[in-house]
């Protein structure tokens, strides 16, 4: 079986998202996994892993278009 995705642990996922411009802590990802609203995660036993493609999709979904000049400043 070949896995084509790069899977990251929670700390690496937070660093990856921060490097992409969305500052987030590993503890925030942990809370989001419990209450919802975070990126899709996979559990392998006790280990939580995030696929880079899922992180990218989640981050893209959080983008919004600025609709007024006061928001653009």
C-alpha positions, 0 to 999 in steps of 0.5 A, spaced: 500 500 500 502 506 498 500 513 501 501 519 496 499 524 502 504 527 507 502 526 514 504 531 519 503 530 527 499 536 530 505 540 532 508 540 524 501 541 522 500 548 526 507 550 523 505 548 516 499 552 517 503 558 520 508 558 514 502 559 510 500 565 513 495 562 518 498 563 525 495 557 529 498 553 535 498 546 536 493 546 542 488 550 538 488 544 533 487 539 539 481 543 541 478 544 534 479 536 533 474 536 540 469 541 538 469 541 531 471 547 526 478 544 524 482 541 519 480 534 517 484 529 522 486 522 522 487 517 528 492 512 527 491 509 534 493 514 539 496 518 534 493 524 530 495 526 523 493 531 518 494 530 511 497 536 507 492 536 502 486 537 508 490 542 511 491 546 505 483 545 503 481 547 510 486 554 510 483 555 503 476 555 506 477 560 511 479 565 506 474 570 504 474 576 499 474 583 502 468 587 500 469 594 503 475 598 503 475 599 511 476 591 511 482 592 506 486 597 510 
